[in-house]
Amino acid sequence: GDSVTQMEGPVTLSEEAFLTINCTYTATGYPSLFWYVQYPGEGLQLLLKATKADDKGSNKGFEATYRKETTSFHLEKGSVQVSDSAVYFCALSDQDSASKIIFGSGTRLSIRP
Amino acid sequence: DARVTQTPRHKVTEMGQEVTMRCQPILGHNTVFWYRQTMMQGLELLAYFRNRAPLDDSGMPKDRFSAEMPDATLATLKIQPSEPRDSAVYFCASGSRAVGAFFGQGTRLTVV
């Protein structure tokens, strides 16, 4: 079945460091791909998305490119801030699953001042 | 600003009691999801609806959990009887394949 695998955390970086959180997926069709962010005590917020191969989603300095050849959707940011500390979830929605959205296990990110 | 609204935000109940959680999805979204989040299991999909019809509830313990959408503005998740292992944060989300899922703030359930 469809699945999402993302790098285990926690990931700890210094402020202004470059961030990469790896995400790979398995799907039978042509999924839409998403990154969500969850701050403490809150629900998940959609960070960015891409709906077809080679699309790049971007928001708040974060980017991710839909790579069909490597079935990946890695999240990147050039210079992280303390306020980026949160849990990040990669997710997919496969057209064959009638919009069912499947999440990875989440990666906790901590940024040191 | 459209958002998914969940009530109550917090619920503490005794084992064996019935718990009902409510969700108002974003108008126009045709898919509604119920997720449960715990430290041990992470984010689990319990059930989801499309155009108010249940599509998949395989993630729910059928003997005690039930999910319904009596109308387009209300989704409910019930637990009867509740057990301590049901303690978790329950999230409702609405959306579609193209736009993704928009989450509510969650209901933090504690069963003692």
Interface residues (C-beta under 8 A of the other chain):
Chain A: S32 F34 Y36 E42 G43 L44 Q45 L46 K49 T51 F89 A91 S93 D94 Q95 A98 S99 K100 I101 I102 F103 S105 G106
Chain B: V4 N30 T31 F33 G42 L43 L45 Y48 R50 L55 D56 F91 A93 G95 S96 R97 A98 V99 G100 A101 F102 F103 G104 Q105 G106
